[in-house]
Amino acid sequence: MKELVEVIAKSLVDCPEEVIVTETEDNDAIFVELKVAASDMGKVIGRQGRIAKAIRTVVKAASSKSEKKVVVDILQ
């Protein structure tokens, strides 16, 4: 999931070198944290959170075969 979020985020932002994605795994969930430059935050979140919701939807679809829930957090 980390690679998927990283590819999507890097294609959206102006500073792809500042995209940092970390993944931690728990017993029943996978947590993916996305950090981007402050100037690119709006591009990743989108109007009314539409881009962020789309990213989460794609990740959820990609992880549907696994039993674990995937949580995507966008951090400042």
PDB file of N, CA, C and O in Angstrom, chain B, residues numbered from 101:
ATOM      1  N   MET B 101       0.812  -1.192   0.000  1.00  0.00           N
ATOM      2  CA  MET B 101       0.000   0.000   0.000  1.00  0.00           C
ATOM      3  C   MET B 101       0.860   1.263   0.000  1.00  0.00           C
ATOM      4  O   MET B 101       0.480   2.289  -0.564  1.00  0.00           O
ATOM      5  N   LYS B 102       2.002   1.170   0.629  1.00  0.00           N
ATOM      6  CA  LYS B 102       2.900   2.326   0.706  1.00  0.00           C
ATOM      7  C   LYS B 102       3.280   2.813  -0.688  1.00  0.00           C
ATOM      8  O   LYS B 102       3.243   4.012  -0.963  1.00  0.00           O
ATOM      9  N   GLU B 103       3.639   1.894  -1.554  1.00  0.00           N
ATOM     10  CA  GLU B 103       4.069   2.264  -2.901  1.00  0.00           C
ATOM     11  C   GLU B 103       2.928   2.897  -3.695  1.00  0.00           C
ATOM     12  O   GLU B 103       3.144   3.847  -4.448  1.00  0.00           O
ATOM     13  N   LEU B 104       1.732   2.378  -3.529  1.00  0.00           N
ATOM     14  CA  LEU B 104       0.572   2.910  -4.231  1.00  0.00           C
ATOM     15  C   LEU B 104       0.298   4.353  -3.826  1.00  0.00           C
ATOM     16  O   LEU B 104       0.107   5.214  -4.685  1.00  0.00           O
ATOM     17  N   VAL B 105       0.278   4.617  -2.534  1.00  0.00           N
ATOM     18  CA  VAL B 105       0.037   5.976  -2.040  1.00  0.00           C
ATOM     19  C   VAL B 105       1.154   6.907  -2.494  1.00  0.00           C
ATOM     20  O   VAL B 105       0.901   8.057  -2.856  1.00  0.00           O
ATOM     21  N   GLU B 106       2.380   6.414  -2.475  1.00  0.00           N
ATOM     22  CA  GLU B 106       3.522   7.231  -2.884  1.00  0.00           C
ATOM     23  C   GLU B 106       3.436   7.625  -4.361  1.00  0.00           C
ATOM     24  O   GLU B 106       3.697   8.778  -4.705  1.00  0.00           O
ATOM     25  N   VAL B 107       3.081   6.700  -5.219  1.00  0.00           N
ATOM     26  CA  VAL B 107       2.966   6.990  -6.653  1.00  0.00           C
ATOM     27  C   VAL B 107       1.845   7.999  -6.906  1.00  0.00           C
ATOM     28  O   VAL B 107       2.018   8.937  -7.684  1.00  0.00           O
ATOM     29  N   ILE B 108       0.715   7.811  -6.261  1.00  0.00           N
ATOM     30  CA  ILE B 108      -0.409   8.734  -6.441  1.00  0.00           C
ATOM     31  C   ILE B 108      -0.034  10.128  -5.960  1.00  0.00           C
ATOM     32  O   ILE B 108      -0.270  11.111  -6.661  1.00  0.00           O
ATOM     33  N   ALA B 109       0.550  10.220  -4.767  1.00  0.00           N
ATOM     34  CA  ALA B 109       0.889  11.525  -4.195  1.00  0.00           C
ATOM     35  C   ALA B 109       1.943  12.246  -5.025  1.00  0.00           C
ATOM     36  O   ALA B 109       1.831  13.449  -5.262  1.00  0.00           O
ATOM     37  N   LYS B 110       2.963  11.520  -5.466  1.00  0.00           N
ATOM     38  CA  LYS B 110       4.023  12.159  -6.250  1.00  0.00           C
ATOM     39  C   LYS B 110       3.514  12.675  -7.587  1.00  0.00           C
ATOM     40  O   LYS B 110       4.059  13.641  -8.120  1.00  0.00           O
ATOM     41  N   SER B 111       2.494  12.060  -8.129  1.00  0.00           N
ATOM     42  CA  SER B 111       1.946  12.539  -9.400  1.00  0.00           C
ATOM     43  C   SER B 111       1.079  13.783  -9.223  1.00  0.00           C
ATOM     44  O   SER B 111       0.807  14.489 -10.194  1.00  0.00           O
ATOM     45  N   LEU B 112       0.647  14.057  -8.003  1.00  0.00           N
ATOM     46  CA  LEU B 112      -0.223  15.204  -7.749  1.00  0.00           C
ATOM     47  C   LEU B 112       0.519  16.475  -7.357  1.00  0.00           C
ATOM     48  O   LEU B 112       0.034  17.574  -7.628  1.00  0.00           O
ATOM     49  N   VAL B 113       1.681  16.353  -6.727  1.00  0.00           N
ATOM     50  CA  VAL B 113       2.342  17.502  -6.107  1.00  0.00           C
ATOM     51  C   VAL B 113       3.378  18.149  -7.022  1.00  0.00           C
ATOM     52  O   VAL B 113       3.790  17.576  -8.031  1.00  0.00           O
ATOM     53  N   ASP B 114       3.791  19.374  -6.635  1.00  0.00           N
ATOM     54  CA  ASP B 114       4.842  20.088  -7.360  1.00  0.00           C
ATOM     55  C   ASP B 114       6.234  19.689  -6.877  1.00  0.00           C
ATOM     56  O   ASP B 114       7.200  19.777  -7.634  1.00  0.00           O
ATOM     57  N   CYS B 115       6.342  19.253  -5.625  1.00  0.00           N
ATOM     58  CA  CYS B 115       7.631  18.857  -5.033  1.00  0.00           C
ATOM     59  C   CYS B 115       7.593  17.363  -4.675  1.00  0.00           C
ATOM     60  O   CYS B 115       7.434  17.019  -3.504  1.00  0.00           O
ATOM     61  N   PRO B 116       7.737  16.481  -5.659  1.00  0.00           N
ATOM     62  CA  PRO B 116       7.641  15.045  -5.353  1.00  0.00           C
ATOM     63  C   PRO B 116       8.759  14.533  -4.454  1.00  0.00           C
ATOM     64  O   PRO B 116       8.609  13.497  -3.805  1.00  0.00           O
ATOM     65  N   GLU B 117       9.876  15.249  -4.411  1.00  0.00           N
ATOM     66  CA  GLU B 117      10.975  14.799  -3.547  1.00  0.00           C
ATOM     67  C   GLU B 117      10.656  14.973  -2.066  1.00  0.00           C
ATOM     68  O   GLU B 117      11.338  14.394  -1.221  1.00  0.00           O
ATOM     69  N   GLU B 118       9.636  15.758  -1.736  1.00  0.00           N
ATOM     70  CA  GLU B 118       9.266  15.976  -0.339  1.00  0.00           C
ATOM     71  C   GLU B 118       8.129  15.073   0.122  1.00  0.00           C
ATOM     72  O   GLU B 118       7.640  15.220   1.242  1.00  0.00           O
ATOM     73  N   VAL B 119       7.709  14.156  -0.711  1.00  0.00           N
ATOM     74  CA  VAL B 119       6.655  13.211  -0.336  1.00  0.00           C
ATOM     75  C   VAL B 119       7.273  12.107   0.508  1.00  0.00           C
ATOM     76  O   VAL B 119       8.227  11.451   0.089  1.00  0.00           O
ATOM     77  N   ILE B 120       6.723  11.907   1.696  1.00  0.00           N
ATOM     78  CA  ILE B 120       7.194  10.857   2.602  1.00  0.00           C
ATOM     79  C   ILE B 120       5.996   9.993   2.985  1.00  0.00           C
ATOM     80  O   ILE B 120       4.989  10.497   3.482  1.00  0.00           O
ATOM     81  N   VAL B 121       6.115   8.706   2.752  1.00  0.00           N
ATOM     82  CA  VAL B 121       5.046   7.771   3.088  1.00  0.00           C
ATOM     83  C   VAL B 121       5.613   6.732   4.042  1.00  0.00           C
ATOM     84  O   VAL B 121       6.629   6.099   3.755  1.00  0.00           O
ATOM     85  N   THR B 122       4.948   6.563   5.178  1.00  0.00           N
ATOM     86  CA  THR B 122       5.349   5.535   6.140  1.00  0.00           C
ATOM     87  C   THR B 122       4.180   4.579   6.342  1.00  0.00           C
ATOM     88  O   THR B 122       3.014   4.966   6.268  1.00  0.00           O
ATOM     89  N   GLU B 123       4.524   3.334   6.596  1.00  0.00           N
ATOM     90  CA  GLU B 123       3.499   2.306   6.774  1.00  0.00           C
ATOM     91  C   GLU B 123       3.796   1.532   8.045  1.00  0.00           C
ATOM     92  O   GLU B 123       4.907   1.039   8.237  1.00  0.00           O
ATOM     93  N   THR B 124       2.801   1.428   8.907  1.00  0.00           N
ATOM     94  CA  THR B 124       2.920   0.618  10.113  1.00  0.00           C
ATOM     95  C   THR B 124       1.773  -0.380  10.126  1.00  0.00           C
ATOM     96  O   THR B 124       0.660  -0.089   9.689  1.00  0.00           O
ATOM     97  N   GLU B 125       2.076  -1.548  10.633  1.00  0.00           N
ATOM     98  CA  GLU B 125       1.084  -2.620  10.619  1.00  0.00           C
ATOM     99  C   GLU B 125       0.733  -3.013  12.041  1.00  0.00           C
ATOM    100  O   GLU B 125       1.606  -3.176  12.894  1.00  0.00           O
ATOM    101  N   ASP B 126      -0.555  -3.163  12.277  1.00  0.00           N
ATOM    102  CA  ASP B 126      -1.076  -3.577  13.570  1.00  0.00           C
ATOM    103  C   ASP B 126      -1.684  -4.973  13.390  1.00  0.00           C
ATOM    104  O   ASP B 126      -1.590  -5.559  12.312  1.00  0.00           O
ATOM    105  N   ASN B 127      -2.293  -5.490  14.429  1.00  0.00           N
ATOM    106  CA  ASN B 127      -2.895  -6.822  14.334  1.00  0.00           C
ATOM    107  C   ASN B 127      -3.971  -6.908  13.261  1.00  0.00           C
ATOM    108  O   ASN B 127      -4.021  -7.876  12.503  1.00  0.00           O
ATOM    109  N   ASP B 128      -4.832  -5.895  13.196  1.00  0.00           N
ATOM    110  CA  ASP B 128      -5.952  -5.962  12.263  1.00  0.00           C
ATOM    111  C   ASP B 128      -6.032  -4.766  11.319  1.00  0.00           C
ATOM    112  O   ASP B 128      -7.038  -4.592  10.631  1.00  0.00           O
ATOM    113  N   ALA B 129      -4.988  -3.942  11.276  1.00  0.00           N
ATOM    114  CA  ALA B 129      -5.027  -2.754  10.420  1.00  0.00           C
ATOM    115  C   ALA B 129      -3.635  -2.390   9.920  1.00  0.00           C
ATOM    116  O   ALA B 129      -2.620  -2.736  10.524  1.00  0.00           O
ATOM    117  N   ILE B 130      -3.623  -1.685   8.804  1.00  0.00           N
ATOM    118  CA  ILE B 130      -2.395  -1.125   8.251  1.00  0.00           C
ATOM    119  C   ILE B 130      -2.586   0.384   8.213  1.00  0.00           C
ATOM    120  O   ILE B 130      -3.567   0.877   7.657  1.00  0.00           O
ATOM    121  N   PHE B 131      -1.654   1.112   8.800  1.00  0.00           N
ATOM    122  CA  PHE B 131      -1.727   2.567   8.848  1.00  0.00           C
ATOM    123  C   PHE B 131      -0.702   3.149   7.881  1.00  0.00           C
ATOM    124  O   PHE B 131       0.490   2.859   7.981  1.00  0.00           O
ATOM    125  N   VAL B 132      -1.169   3.966   6.952  1.00  0.00           N
ATOM    126  CA  VAL B 132      -0.306   4.612   5.976  1.00  0.00           C
ATOM    127  C   VAL B 132      -0.364   6.111   6.250  1.00  0.00           C
ATOM    128  O   VAL B 132      -1.435   6.716   6.205  1.00  0.00           O
ATOM    129  N   GLU B 133       0.791   6.702   6.534  1.00  0.00           N
ATOM    130  CA  GLU B 133       0.869   8.141   6.796  1.00  0.00           C
ATOM    131  C   GLU B 133       1.552   8.821   5.625  1.00  0.00           C
ATOM    132  O   GLU B 133       2.614   8.390   5.176  1.00  0.00           O
ATOM    133  N   LEU B 134       0.938   9.887   5.134  1.00  0.00           N
ATOM    134  CA  LEU B 134       1.439  10.627   3.987  1.00  0.00           C
ATOM    135  C   LEU B 134       1.797  12.036   4.428  1.00  0.00           C
ATOM    136  O   LEU B 134       0.965  12.755   4.982  1.00  0.00           O
ATOM    137  N   LYS B 135       3.042  12.424   4.178  1.00  0.00           N
ATOM    138  CA  LYS B 135       3.501  13.786   4.469  1.00  0.00           C
ATOM    139  C   LYS B 135       3.951  14.421   3.166  1.00  0.00           C
ATOM    140  O   LYS B 135       4.699  13.824   2.393  1.00  0.00           O
ATOM    141  N   VAL B 136       3.479  15.656   2.931  1.00  0.00           N
ATOM    142  CA  VAL B 136       3.876  16.410   1.742  1.00  0.00           C
ATOM    143  C   VAL B 136       4.278  17.806   2.176  1.00  0.00           C
ATOM    144  O   VAL B 136       4.050  18.199   3.321  1.00  0.00           O
ATOM    145  N   ALA B 137       4.878  18.558   1.258  1.00  0.00           N
ATOM    146  CA  ALA B 137       5.253  19.942   1.545  1.00  0.00           C
ATOM    147  C   ALA B 137       3.991  20.748   1.835  1.00  0.00           C
ATOM    148  O   ALA B 137       2.917  20.444   1.315  1.00  0.00           O
ATOM    149  N   ALA B 138       4.129  21.771   2.663  1.00  0.00           N
ATOM    150  CA  ALA B 138       2.983  22.603   3.037  1.00  0.00           C
ATOM    151  C   ALA B 138       2.321  23.233   1.816  1.00  0.00           C
ATOM    152  O   ALA B 138       1.101  23.388   1.774  1.00  0.00           O
ATOM    153  N   SER B 139       3.126  23.591   0.832  1.00  0.00           N
ATOM    154  CA  SER B 139       2.574  24.209  -0.374  1.00  0.00           C
ATOM    155  C   SER B 139       1.775  23.223  -1.231  1.00  0.00           C
ATOM    156  O   SER B 139       0.966  23.638  -2.060  1.00  0.00           O
ATOM    157  N   ASP B 140       1.998  21.936  -1.037  1.00  0.00           N
ATOM    158  CA  ASP B 140       1.300  20.911  -1.814  1.00  0.00           C
ATOM    159  C   ASP B 140       0.119  20.290  -1.073  1.00  0.00           C
ATOM    160  O   ASP B 140      -0.568  19.424  -1.615  1.00  0.00           O
ATOM    161  N   MET B 141      -0.117  20.723   0.148  1.00  0.00           N
ATOM    162  CA  MET B 141      -1.178  20.121   0.956  1.00  0.00           C
ATOM    163  C   MET B 141      -2.546  20.242   0.275  1.00  0.00           C
ATOM    164  O   MET B 141      -3.330  19.293   0.284  1.00  0.00           O
ATOM    165  N   GLY B 142      -2.825  21.393  -0.308  1.00  0.00           N
ATOM    166  CA  GLY B 142      -4.108  21.591  -0.978  1.00  0.00           C
ATOM    167  C   GLY B 142      -4.297  20.691  -2.178  1.00  0.00           C
ATOM    168  O   GLY B 142      -5.418  20.281  -2.480  1.00  0.00           O
ATOM    169  N   LYS B 143      -3.212  20.379  -2.867  1.00  0.00           N
ATOM    170  CA  LYS B 143      -3.295  19.509  -4.045  1.00  0.00           C
ATOM    171  C   LYS B 143      -3.606  18.070  -3.650  1.00  0.00           C
ATOM    172  O   LYS B 143      -4.275  17.349  -4.391  1.00  0.00           O
ATOM    173  N   VAL B 144      -3.125  17.659  -2.494  1.00  0.00           N
ATOM    174  CA  VAL B 144      -3.344  16.284  -2.043  1.00  0.00           C
ATOM    175  C   VAL B 144      -4.727  16.129  -1.408  1.00  0.00           C
ATOM    176  O   VAL B 144      -5.355  15.078  -1.532  1.00  0.00           O
ATOM    177  N   ILE B 145      -5.194  17.171  -0.731  1.00  0.00           N
ATOM    178  CA  ILE B 145      -6.502  17.090  -0.078  1.00  0.00           C
ATOM    179  C   ILE B 145      -7.627  17.401  -1.065  1.00  0.00           C
ATOM    180  O   ILE B 145      -8.642  16.705  -1.091  1.00  0.00           O
ATOM    181  N   GLY B 146      -7.450  18.438  -1.872  1.00  0.00           N
ATOM    182  CA  GLY B 146      -8.470  18.803  -2.849  1.00  0.00           C
ATOM    183  C   GLY B 146      -9.608  19.584  -2.234  1.00  0.00           C
ATOM    184  O   GLY B 146      -9.701  19.721  -1.015  1.00  0.00           O
ATOM    185  N   ARG B 147     -10.470  20.093  -3.091  1.00  0.00           N
ATOM    186  CA  ARG B 147     -11.633  20.849  -2.611  1.00  0.00           C
ATOM    187  C   ARG B 147     -12.567  19.919  -1.858  1.00  0.00           C
ATOM    188  O   ARG B 147     -12.952  18.860  -2.353  1.00  0.00           O
ATOM    189  N   GLN B 148     -12.918  20.333  -0.662  1.00  0.00           N
ATOM    190  CA  GLN B 148     -13.805  19.572   0.224  1.00  0.00           C
ATOM    191  C   GLN B 148     -13.308  18.143   0.444  1.00  0.00           C
ATOM    192  O   GLN B 148     -14.100  17.243   0.723  1.00  0.00           O
ATOM    193  N   GLY B 149     -11.997  17.938   0.317  1.00  0.00           N
ATOM    194  CA  GLY B 149     -11.405  16.635   0.588  1.00  0.00           C
ATOM    195  C   GLY B 149     -11.641  15.589  -0.481  1.00  0.00           C
ATOM    196  O   GLY B 149     -11.513  14.393  -0.217  1.00  0.00           O
ATOM    197  N   ARG B 150     -11.981  16.017  -1.674  1.00  0.00           N
ATOM    198  CA  ARG B 150     -12.313  15.053  -2.732  1.00  0.00           C
ATOM    199  C   ARG B 150     -11.117  14.207  -3.159  1.00  0.00           C
ATOM    200  O   ARG B 150     -11.258  13.003  -3.374  1.00  0.00           O
ATOM    201  N   ILE B 151      -9.948  14.822  -3.284  1.00  0.00           N
ATOM    202  CA  ILE B 151      -8.757  14.064  -3.699  1.00  0.00           C
ATOM    203  C   ILE B 151      -8.366  13.073  -2.603  1.00  0.00           C
ATOM    204  O   ILE B 151      -8.044  11.919  -2.886  1.00  0.00           O
ATOM    205  N   ALA B 152      -8.397  13.536  -1.340  1.00  0.00           N
ATOM    206  CA  ALA B 152      -8.062  12.650  -0.221  1.00  0.00           C
ATOM    207  C   ALA B 152      -9.021  11.465  -0.170  1.00  0.00           C
ATOM    208  O   ALA B 152      -8.601  10.332   0.068  1.00  0.00           O
ATOM    209  N   LYS B 153     -10.290  11.722  -0.391  1.00  0.00           N
ATOM    210  CA  LYS B 153     -11.285  10.644  -0.390  1.00  0.00           C
ATOM    211  C   LYS B 153     -11.025   9.673  -1.536  1.00  0.00           C
ATOM    212  O   LYS B 153     -11.163   8.461  -1.370  1.00  0.00           O
ATOM    213  N   ALA B 154     -10.647  10.203  -2.698  1.00  0.00           N
ATOM    214  CA  ALA B 154     -10.350   9.344  -3.848  1.00  0.00           C
ATOM    215  C   ALA B 154      -9.132   8.463  -3.579  1.00  0.00           C
ATOM    216  O   ALA B 154      -9.127   7.283  -3.929  1.00  0.00           O
ATOM    217  N   ILE B 155      -8.098   9.037  -2.955  1.00  0.00           N
ATOM    218  CA  ILE B 155      -6.906   8.249  -2.603  1.00  0.00           C
ATOM    219  C   ILE B 155      -7.298   7.115  -1.665  1.00  0.00           C
ATOM    220  O   ILE B 155      -6.883   5.972  -1.857  1.00  0.00           O
ATOM    221  N   ARG B 156      -8.101   7.435  -0.647  1.00  0.00           N
ATOM    222  CA  ARG B 156      -8.534   6.411   0.310  1.00  0.00           C
ATOM    223  C   ARG B 156      -9.376   5.329  -0.372  1.00  0.00           C
ATOM    224  O   ARG B 156      -9.269   4.152  -0.029  1.00  0.00           O
ATOM    225  N   THR B 157     -10.205   5.722  -1.328  1.00  0.00           N
ATOM    226  CA  THR B 157     -11.043   4.759  -2.048  1.00  0.00           C
ATOM    227  C   THR B 157     -10.196   3.808  -2.884  1.00  0.00           C
ATOM    228  O   THR B 157     -10.451   2.604  -2.904  1.00  0.00           O
ATOM    229  N   VAL B 158      -9.196   4.337  -3.570  1.00  0.00           N
ATOM    230  CA  VAL B 158      -8.307   3.495  -4.386  1.00  0.00           C
ATOM    231  C   VAL B 158      -7.540   2.518  -3.499  1.00  0.00           C
ATOM    232  O   VAL B 158      -7.409   1.342  -3.838  1.00  0.00           O
ATOM    233  N   VAL B 159      -7.037   2.998  -2.371  1.00  0.00           N
ATOM    234  CA  VAL B 159      -6.290   2.134  -1.451  1.00  0.00           C
ATOM    235  C   VAL B 159      -7.210   1.058  -0.875  1.00  0.00           C
ATOM    236  O   VAL B 159      -6.807  -0.096  -0.733  1.00  0.00           O
ATOM    237  N   LYS B 160      -8.430   1.435  -0.548  1.00  0.00           N
ATOM    238  CA  LYS B 160      -9.386   0.454  -0.018  1.00  0.00           C
ATOM    239  C   LYS B 160      -9.687  -0.625  -1.054  1.00  0.00           C
ATOM    240  O   LYS B 160      -9.767  -1.807  -0.718  1.00  0.00           O
ATOM    241  N   ALA B 161      -9.853  -0.221  -2.307  1.00  0.00           N
ATOM    242  CA  ALA B 161     -10.109  -1.193  -3.371  1.00  0.00           C
ATOM    243  C   ALA B 161      -8.910  -2.115  -3.576  1.00  0.00           C
ATOM    244  O   ALA B 161      -9.076  -3.314  -3.798  1.00  0.00           O
ATOM    245  N   ALA B 162      -7.713  -1.560  -3.503  1.00  0.00           N
ATOM    246  CA  ALA B 162      -6.505  -2.364  -3.689  1.00  0.00           C
ATOM    247  C   ALA B 162      -6.289  -3.344  -2.539  1.00  0.00           C
ATOM    248  O   ALA B 162      -5.680  -4.397  -2.724  1.00  0.00           O
ATOM    249  N   SER B 163      -6.782  -3.002  -1.366  1.00  0.00           N
ATOM    250  CA  SER B 163      -6.572  -3.860  -0.199  1.00  0.00           C
ATOM    251  C   SER B 163      -7.768  -4.762   0.083  1.00  0.00           C
ATOM    252  O   SER B 163      -7.815  -5.410   1.129  1.00  0.00           O
ATOM    253  N   SER B 164      -8.720  -4.815  -0.816  1.00  0.00           N
ATOM    254  CA  SER B 164      -9.942  -5.583  -0.557  1.00  0.00           C
ATOM    255  C   SER B 164      -9.683  -7.081  -0.395  1.00  0.00           C
ATOM    256  O   SER B 164     -10.456  -7.767   0.274  1.00  0.00           O
ATOM    257  N   LYS B 165      -8.623  -7.592  -0.989  1.00  0.00           N
ATOM    258  CA  LYS B 165      -8.320  -9.020  -0.867  1.00  0.00           C
ATOM    259  C   LYS B 165      -7.717  -9.367   0.487  1.00  0.00           C
ATOM    260  O   LYS B 165      -7.797 -10.512   0.933  1.00  0.00           O
ATOM    261  N   SER B 166      -7.116  -8.384   1.135  1.00  0.00           N
ATOM    262  CA  SER B 166      -6.517  -8.665   2.439  1.00  0.00           C
ATOM    263  C   SER B 166      -7.578  -8.510   3.526  1.00  0.00           C
ATOM    264  O   SER B 166      -8.569  -7.802   3.352  1.00  0.00           O
ATOM    265  N   GLU B 167      -7.355  -9.168   4.617  1.00  0.00           N
ATOM    266  CA  GLU B 167      -8.299  -9.134   5.733  1.00  0.00           C
ATOM    267  C   GLU B 167      -8.143  -7.875   6.581  1.00  0.00           C
ATOM    268  O   GLU B 167      -8.980  -7.598   7.440  1.00  0.00           O
ATOM    269  N   LYS B 168      -7.088  -7.121   6.347  1.00  0.00           N
ATOM    270  CA  LYS B 168      -6.787  -5.981   7.203  1.00  0.00           C
ATOM    271  C   LYS B 168      -7.393  -4.697   6.657  1.00  0.00           C
ATOM    272  O   LYS B 168      -7.501  -4.498   5.447  1.00  0.00           O
ATOM    273  N   LYS B 169      -7.783  -3.837   7.582  1.00  0.00           N
ATOM    274  CA  LYS B 169      -8.296  -2.516   7.230  1.00  0.00           C
ATOM    275  C   LYS B 169      -7.104  -1.593   6.985  1.00  0.00           C
ATOM    276  O   LYS B 169      -6.117  -1.648   7.718  1.00  0.00           O
ATOM    277  N   VAL B 170      -7.191  -0.757   5.972  1.00  0.00           N
ATOM    278  CA  VAL B 170      -6.113   0.179   5.661  1.00  0.00           C
ATOM    279  C   VAL B 170      -6.599   1.593   5.956  1.00  0.00           C
ATOM    280  O   VAL B 170      -7.646   2.017   5.469  1.00  0.00           O
ATOM    281  N   VAL B 171      -5.822   2.318   6.763  1.00  0.00           N
ATOM    282  CA  VAL B 171      -6.150   3.690   7.141  1.00  0.00           C
ATOM    283  C   VAL B 171      -5.089   4.607   6.552  1.00  0.00           C
ATOM    284  O   VAL B 171      -3.898   4.420   6.799  1.00  0.00           O
ATOM    285  N   VAL B 172      -5.518   5.603   5.769  1.00  0.00           N
ATOM    286  CA  VAL B 172      -4.597   6.564   5.164  1.00  0.00           C
ATOM    287  C   VAL B 172      -4.763   7.896   5.879  1.00  0.00           C
ATOM    288  O   VAL B 172      -5.851   8.471   5.881  1.00  0.00           O
ATOM    289  N   ASP B 173      -3.686   8.387   6.486  1.00  0.00           N
ATOM    290  CA  ASP B 173      -3.679   9.683   7.160  1.00  0.00           C
ATOM    291  C   ASP B 173      -2.775  10.632   6.400  1.00  0.00           C
ATOM    292  O   ASP B 173      -1.671  10.267   5.997  1.00  0.00           O
ATOM    293  N   ILE B 174      -3.255  11.857   6.208  1.00  0.00           N
ATOM    294  CA  ILE B 174      -2.456  12.898   5.564  1.00  0.00           C
ATOM    295  C   ILE B 174      -2.009  13.852   6.656  1.00  0.00           C
ATOM    296  O   ILE B 174      -2.833  14.498   7.303  1.00  0.00           O
ATOM    297  N   LEU B 175      -0.696  13.939   6.860  1.00  0.00           N
ATOM    298  CA  LEU B 175      -0.137  14.741   7.946  1.00  0.00           C
ATOM    299  C   LEU B 175       0.504  16.007   7.414  1.00  0.00           C
ATOM    300  O   LEU B 175       0.932  16.072   6.262  1.00  0.00           O
ATOM    301  N   GLN B 176       0.563  17.019   8.281  1.00  0.00           N
ATOM    302  CA  GLN B 176       1.219  18.274   7.905  1.00  0.00           C
ATOM    303  C   GLN B 176       2.669  18.237   8.266  1.00  0.00           C
ATOM    304  O   GLN B 176       3.389  19.206   8.027  1.00  0.00           O
TER     305      GLN B 176
END
